[in-house]
């Protein structure tokens, strides 16, 4: 398998935003923005962004890179 992506500035890609569900919100009124870029070996590759605020979410398998701002996460149960 070969993966070929163009070099992009992830901070300038337009995203589709939705409000975080109230039951998942822990602070503020956050929204999440997404844009799928590619699929590789059964995994989706894309951009995910969260506006200021807090939320709880569980992902089984995920890799992320913070490109701007800051993030914190933990493994405590909901």
N, C-alpha and C positions, 0 to 999 in steps of 0.2 A: 504494500500500500504506500502511496505517496500523497503527502499533503502539500498543497501549494497555495499560499496566501500572499496577497500583495501586502507590502508594508503600509500601514495606515496609522493615523493619529487617532487613537481610540477616544480621546477627549473631544473630538470634533465630529464624530459620527452621530447623525440624528437618531434618537431613540423614541420608542413608543412607550408612553408613561401610563401607569394605572395607579390608583390610590391603594395603599396597603389596607387589607381588611381590618375592621375595627378590632376583631378578636385577636389579631396578630400584632396590633400596634401597642407599644409599651411607652412611647413618648412622642409628643408632637403630632404632626399629621404627615407622615412620610409617604412618598410615592416611589415606585420602582420603574425604571426604564430599561428596556431590553432591545437588542437587535441581534438576530441570529446571523452568523457569518458563514459557517461551514459545518459540515458533519465529517467525522473521521473515526473509523473503527467503532461505529455505533454511539459515539459521544458527540453531543452538540458543542460547537465552539461559537462563542459570541460575546457580547458585551452586556453587562448588567450593572446598573447604577441605582443607588438609593439616595434620595434627597435627605435633608437633615431630619432627624427624628430617630425613633427606635422601634425595633420589631423583633419578634421571635419567629424562627423558621427552622425546620430540620431538613437537612439535605443528606442523603445517604453517601453520595460520593461527589465531591466538588473540589475544584482547584480554582483559586482566585489570586489576582494580583491587584493590589491597591495602587492606582496610578495618580490619584490626587486626593487630598484630604486625609482622613484617618478612619480606621475601623477597629472594632474590638469584637471578639466572639468568645463563646465558652461552650462547655459541654454539659451544663446543668439541665435537668429535665424541665419541660414546660410546666 
